Amino acid sequence: HCQLLPMRANVLMFHDTDENILRSISVERDRYQAWEATVEKDIETSGKRFVVLELGCGPTVPAVREESEEVVSDCAKIIQSDKSRCVKSRSVSFIRINPKHAEISLSTSEPTRMISIFSKAEAALKEIDRWIDLLI
């Protein structure tokens, strides 16, 4: 398998034209888009809660932060536009964990919960786990 692909990271670089990389990234993008559509449909048709947990994504390369915010915003819009179902448990939460850049500038309305945790990921996850144990 490795002999078919170049020995480099599977990410787009400036003006990338390597067909092996472009093909692989296209397949993964399609898989991600299908997953995202499934999540959005599930939020629309069920009473489930959805959490986006973002770990350590800083502002230097904003693509992941922007994608997280877009997913949260899209899910919140689905819930807001479908008030006729009156499913109170439906919600979307966004937790951003970063030791220096955990701020969230996304402005959405209910039923979105946004939590900024200024911490390293491992320490924050252990603390969240501890709180869940206390609450359950």
PyRosetta script that sets phi, psi and omega in degrees:
from pyrosetta import init, pose_from_sequence

init()
pose = pose_from_sequence("HCQLLPMRANVLMFHDTDENILRSISVERDRYQAWEATVEKDIETSGKRFVVLELGCGPTVPAVREESEEVVSDCAKIIQSDKSRCVKSRSVSFIRINPKHAEISLSTSEPTRMISIFSKAEAALKEIDRWIDLLI")
pose.set_psi(1, -47.3)
pose.set_omega(1, -177.2)
pose.set_phi(2, -66.4)
pose.set_psi(2, -23.1)
pose.set_omega(2, -179.5)
pose.set_phi(3, -71.5)
pose.set_psi(3, -18.8)
pose.set_omega(3, -178.4)
pose.set_phi(4, -85.3)
pose.set_psi(4, -21.5)
pose.set_omega(4, -177.1)
pose.set_phi(5, -109.9)
pose.set_psi(5, 152.1)
pose.set_omega(5, 177.0)
pose.set_phi(6, -67.1)
pose.set_psi(6, 154.8)
pose.set_omega(6, 179.4)
pose.set_phi(7, -84.8)
pose.set_psi(7, 78.8)
pose.set_omega(7, 178.7)
pose.set_phi(8, -157.8)
pose.set_psi(8, 167.7)
pose.set_omega(8, 179.6)
pose.set_phi(9, -63.6)
pose.set_psi(9, 147.2)
pose.set_omega(9, -179.4)
pose.set_phi(10, -88.1)
pose.set_psi(10, 59.6)
pose.set_omega(10, 178.7)
pose.set_phi(11, -134.2)
pose.set_psi(11, 154.4)
pose.set_omega(11, 177.5)
pose.set_phi(12, -74.6)
pose.set_psi(12, 135.6)
pose.set_omega(12, 175.3)
pose.set_phi(13, -110.3)
pose.set_psi(13, 178.1)
pose.set_omega(13, -177.3)
pose.set_phi(14, -58.9)
pose.set_psi(14, 123.3)
pose.set_omega(14, 177.5)
pose.set_phi(15, 52.1)
pose.set_psi(15, 44.4)
pose.set_omega(15, -177.1)
pose.set_phi(16, -66.2)
pose.set_psi(16, 135.6)
pose.set_omega(16, 177.8)
pose.set_phi(17, -127.8)
pose.set_psi(17, 5.8)
pose.set_omega(17, -178.9)
pose.set_phi(18, -69.8)
pose.set_psi(18, 112.0)
pose.set_omega(18, -176.2)
pose.set_phi(19, -60.3)
pose.set_psi(19, -35.5)
pose.set_omega(19, 178.8)
pose.set_phi(20, -61.4)
pose.set_psi(20, -44.6)
pose.set_omega(20, 179.8)
pose.set_phi(21, -69.2)
pose.set_psi(21, -46.6)
pose.set_omega(21, -178.5)
pose.set_phi(22, -60.7)
pose.set_psi(22, -40.8)
pose.set_omega(22, 179.5)
pose.set_phi(23, -65.3)
pose.set_psi(23, -46.7)
pose.set_omega(23, -179.2)
pose.set_phi(24, -62.2)
pose.set_psi(24, -44.0)
pose.set_omega(24, 180.0)
pose.set_phi(25, -66.3)
pose.set_psi(25, -37.6)
pose.set_omega(25, 178.0)
pose.set_phi(26, -62.6)
pose.set_psi(26, -42.3)
pose.set_omega(26, 178.2)
pose.set_phi(27, -62.4)
pose.set_psi(27, -46.4)
pose.set_omega(27, -179.8)
pose.set_phi(28, -66.4)
pose.set_psi(28, -37.1)
pose.set_omega(28, 177.5)
pose.set_phi(29, -63.0)
pose.set_psi(29, -43.1)
pose.set_omega(29, 178.4)
pose.set_phi(30, -62.9)
pose.set_psi(30, -41.1)
pose.set_omega(30, 177.3)
pose.set_phi(31, -62.9)
pose.set_psi(31, -42.4)
pose.set_omega(31, 179.2)
pose.set_phi(32, -64.1)
pose.set_psi(32, -45.5)
pose.set_omega(32, -179.5)
pose.set_phi(33, -61.9)
pose.set_psi(33, -38.2)
pose.set_omega(33, 177.6)
pose.set_phi(34, -65.5)
pose.set_psi(34, -42.0)
pose.set_omega(34, 177.2)
pose.set_phi(35, -61.6)
pose.set_psi(35, -45.8)
pose.set_omega(35, -178.7)
pose.set_phi(36, -61.8)
pose.set_psi(36, -41.3)
pose.set_omega(36, 177.9)
pose.set_phi(37, -63.5)
pose.set_psi(37, -38.4)
pose.set_omega(37, 178.0)
pose.set_phi(38, -64.1)
pose.set_psi(38, -43.8)
pose.set_omega(38, 178.7)
pose.set_phi(39, -61.5)
pose.set_psi(39, -47.1)
pose.set_omega(39, -178.6)
pose.set_phi(40, -62.9)
pose.set_psi(40, -40.4)
pose.set_omega(40, 177.8)
pose.set_phi(41, -65.1)
pose.set_psi(41, -41.3)
pose.set_omega(41, 179.2)
pose.set_phi(42, -63.0)
pose.set_psi(42, -40.4)
pose.set_omega(42, 177.9)
pose.set_phi(43, -64.8)
pose.set_psi(43, -38.1)
pose.set_omega(43, -179.0)
pose.set_phi(44, -68.6)
pose.set_psi(44, -36.5)
pose.set_omega(44, -171.3)
pose.set_phi(45, -103.9)
pose.set_psi(45, -5.3)
pose.set_omega(45, -177.3)
pose.set_phi(46, -127.4)
pose.set_psi(46, 174.5)
pose.set_omega(46, 177.4)
pose.set_phi(47, -98.5)
pose.set_psi(47, 22.9)
pose.set_omega(47, -175.1)
pose.set_phi(48, -77.9)
pose.set_psi(48, 156.4)
pose.set_omega(48, 173.7)
pose.set_phi(49, -99.6)
pose.set_psi(49, 147.4)
pose.set_omega(49, -177.7)
pose.set_phi(50, -127.6)
pose.set_psi(50, 134.6)
pose.set_omega(50, 179.8)
pose.set_phi(51, -124.4)
pose.set_psi(51, 128.7)
pose.set_omega(51, 170.2)
pose.set_phi(52, -100.0)
pose.set_psi(52, 118.9)
pose.set_omega(52, -179.6)
pose.set_phi(53, -113.2)
pose.set_psi(53, 111.9)
pose.set_omega(53, -177.1)
pose.set_phi(54, -108.2)
pose.set_psi(54, 124.2)
pose.set_omega(54, -175.1)
pose.set_phi(55, -114.8)
pose.set_psi(55, 117.0)
pose.set_omega(55, 168.1)
pose.set_phi(56, 69.8)
pose.set_psi(56, 17.4)
pose.set_omega(56, 179.4)
pose.set_phi(57, -85.6)
pose.set_psi(57, 114.8)
pose.set_omega(57, -178.0)
pose.set_phi(58, -95.9)
pose.set_psi(58, 177.2)
pose.set_omega(58, -176.5)
pose.set_phi(59, -80.4)
pose.set_psi(59, -7.4)
pose.set_omega(59, -177.1)
pose.set_phi(60, -63.8)
pose.set_psi(60, -44.1)
pose.set_omega(60, 174.5)
pose.set_phi(61, -119.8)
pose.set_psi(61, 93.8)
pose.set_omega(61, -168.4)
pose.set_phi(62, -77.8)
pose.set_psi(62, -1.4)
pose.set_omega(62, -173.2)
pose.set_phi(63, -57.7)
pose.set_psi(63, -43.9)
pose.set_omega(63, -178.6)
pose.set_phi(64, -69.2)
pose.set_psi(64, -42.8)
pose.set_omega(64, 178.1)
pose.set_phi(65, -60.0)
pose.set_psi(65, -44.0)
pose.set_omega(65, 179.7)
pose.set_phi(66, -64.6)
pose.set_psi(66, -40.1)
pose.set_omega(66, 179.0)
pose.set_phi(67, -65.9)
pose.set_psi(67, -41.9)
pose.set_omega(67, 177.3)
pose.set_phi(68, -59.2)
pose.set_psi(68, -46.5)
pose.set_omega(68, -179.6)
pose.set_phi(69, -64.3)
pose.set_psi(69, -37.5)
pose.set_omega(69, 179.3)
pose.set_phi(70, -66.6)
pose.set_psi(70, -42.6)
pose.set_omega(70, 178.6)
pose.set_phi(71, -62.3)
pose.set_psi(71, -45.7)
pose.set_omega(71, 178.9)
pose.set_phi(72, -60.8)
pose.set_psi(72, -46.2)
pose.set_omega(72, -179.7)
pose.set_phi(73, -62.1)
pose.set_psi(73, -45.0)
pose.set_omega(73, 179.2)
pose.set_phi(74, -60.8)
pose.set_psi(74, -44.2)
pose.set_omega(74, -179.5)
pose.set_phi(75, -65.8)
pose.set_psi(75, -40.7)
pose.set_omega(75, 178.3)
pose.set_phi(76, -63.6)
pose.set_psi(76, -39.8)
pose.set_omega(76, 178.8)
pose.set_phi(77, -63.9)
pose.set_psi(77, -39.2)
pose.set_omega(77, 178.2)
pose.set_phi(78, -60.7)
pose.set_psi(78, -46.7)
pose.set_omega(78, -178.8)
pose.set_phi(79, -66.2)
pose.set_psi(79, -43.6)
pose.set_omega(79, -179.4)
pose.set_phi(80, -63.8)
pose.set_psi(80, -39.0)
pose.set_omega(80, -175.9)
pose.set_phi(81, -76.4)
pose.set_psi(81, -12.1)
pose.set_omega(81, -175.3)
pose.set_phi(82, -117.4)
pose.set_psi(82, 47.0)
pose.set_omega(82, -177.9)
pose.set_phi(83, -66.3)
pose.set_psi(83, -19.3)
pose.set_omega(83, -177.1)
pose.set_phi(84, -64.1)
pose.set_psi(84, -23.9)
pose.set_omega(84, -179.6)
pose.set_phi(85, -73.7)
pose.set_psi(85, -25.9)
pose.set_omega(85, 178.2)
pose.set_phi(86, 51.1)
pose.set_psi(86, 41.0)
pose.set_omega(86, 176.0)
pose.set_phi(87, -89.7)
pose.set_psi(87, 101.9)
pose.set_omega(87, -172.0)
pose.set_phi(88, -69.3)
pose.set_psi(88, -25.1)
pose.set_omega(88, -176.3)
pose.set_phi(89, -78.5)
pose.set_psi(89, -13.9)
pose.set_omega(89, -180.0)
pose.set_phi(90, -68.2)
pose.set_psi(90, 128.5)
pose.set_omega(90, 177.0)
pose.set_phi(91, -161.6)
pose.set_psi(91, 164.5)
pose.set_omega(91, 173.4)
pose.set_phi(92, -129.0)
pose.set_psi(92, 134.2)
pose.set_omega(92, 178.5)
pose.set_phi(93, -121.6)
pose.set_psi(93, 146.2)
pose.set_omega(93, -179.9)
pose.set_phi(94, -126.3)
pose.set_psi(94, 119.3)
pose.set_omega(94, 177.8)
pose.set_phi(95, -117.3)
pose.set_psi(95, 118.3)
pose.set_omega(95, 178.4)
pose.set_phi(96, -111.2)
pose.set_psi(96, 120.3)
pose.set_omega(96, -179.8)
pose.set_phi(97, -113.9)
pose.set_psi(97, 121.7)
pose.set_omega(97, 179.3)
pose.set_phi(98, -161.6)
pose.set_psi(98, 134.6)
pose.set_omega(98, -176.6)
pose.set_phi(99, -65.5)
pose.set_psi(99, -27.8)
pose.set_omega(99, -177.4)
pose.set_phi(100, -119.8)
pose.set_psi(100, -27.1)
pose.set_omega(100, -170.5)
pose.set_phi(101, -130.7)
pose.set_psi(101, 59.6)
pose.set_omega(101, -178.6)
pose.set_phi(102, -92.8)
pose.set_psi(102, -1.8)
pose.set_omega(102, -177.0)
pose.set_phi(103, -61.6)
pose.set_psi(103, 147.1)
pose.set_omega(103, 179.3)
pose.set_phi(104, -120.1)
pose.set_psi(104, 122.1)
pose.set_omega(104, -178.3)
pose.set_phi(105, -101.0)
pose.set_psi(105, 1.4)
pose.set_omega(105, -179.2)
pose.set_phi(106, -67.2)
pose.set_psi(106, 132.2)
pose.set_omega(106, 177.9)
pose.set_phi(107, -115.9)
pose.set_psi(107, 104.8)
pose.set_omega(107, 173.7)
pose.set_phi(108, -129.4)
pose.set_psi(108, 168.8)
pose.set_omega(108, 178.8)
pose.set_phi(109, -105.1)
pose.set_psi(109, -177.6)
pose.set_omega(109, 177.4)
pose.set_phi(110, -53.0)
pose.set_psi(110, 151.5)
pose.set_omega(110, 6.1)
pose.set_phi(111, -97.4)
pose.set_psi(111, 53.6)
pose.set_omega(111, -179.4)
pose.set_phi(112, -106.1)
pose.set_psi(112, 130.3)
pose.set_omega(112, 174.7)
pose.set_phi(113, -110.6)
pose.set_psi(113, 131.8)
pose.set_omega(113, 179.7)
pose.set_phi(114, -124.0)
pose.set_psi(114, 128.5)
pose.set_omega(114, -177.2)
pose.set_phi(115, -128.3)
pose.set_psi(115, 123.9)
pose.set_omega(115, 174.7)
pose.set_phi(116, -102.5)
pose.set_psi(116, 126.5)
pose.set_omega(116, 178.0)
pose.set_phi(117, -121.8)
pose.set_psi(117, 111.7)
pose.set_omega(117, 179.1)
pose.set_phi(118, -86.0)
pose.set_psi(118, 91.4)
pose.set_omega(118, -175.3)
pose.set_phi(119, -165.7)
pose.set_psi(119, 164.4)
pose.set_omega(119, 169.9)
pose.set_phi(120, -73.0)
pose.set_psi(120, 150.3)
pose.set_omega(120, -172.5)
pose.set_phi(121, -58.2)
pose.set_psi(121, -49.5)
pose.set_omega(121, -176.2)
pose.set_phi(122, -60.1)
pose.set_psi(122, -46.3)
pose.set_omega(122, -179.9)
pose.set_phi(123, -63.0)
pose.set_psi(123, -41.7)
pose.set_omega(123, 180.0)
pose.set_phi(124, -66.1)
pose.set_psi(124, -42.7)
pose.set_omega(124, 179.5)
pose.set_phi(125, -64.5)
pose.set_psi(125, -38.2)
pose.set_omega(125, 176.8)
pose.set_phi(126, -64.5)
pose.set_psi(126, -39.7)
pose.set_omega(126, 178.8)
pose.set_phi(127, -68.0)
pose.set_psi(127, -41.6)
pose.set_omega(127, 176.2)
pose.set_phi(128, -60.5)
pose.set_psi(128, -44.3)
pose.set_omega(128, 178.9)
pose.set_phi(129, -60.3)
pose.set_psi(129, -42.2)
pose.set_omega(129, 178.8)
pose.set_phi(130, -61.6)
pose.set_psi(130, -42.6)
pose.set_omega(130, 179.4)
pose.set_phi(131, -66.7)
pose.set_psi(131, -40.2)
pose.set_omega(131, 177.6)
pose.set_phi(132, -61.5)
pose.set_psi(132, -43.0)
pose.set_omega(132, 177.7)
pose.set_phi(133, -60.1)
pose.set_psi(133, -39.0)
pose.set_omega(133, -179.9)
pose.set_phi(134, -70.1)
pose.set_psi(134, -33.1)
pose.set_omega(134, -176.7)
pose.set_phi(135, -82.3)
pose.set_psi(135, -24.1)
pose.set_omega(135, -174.8)
pose.set_phi(136, -92.9)
pose.dump_pdb("model.pdb")
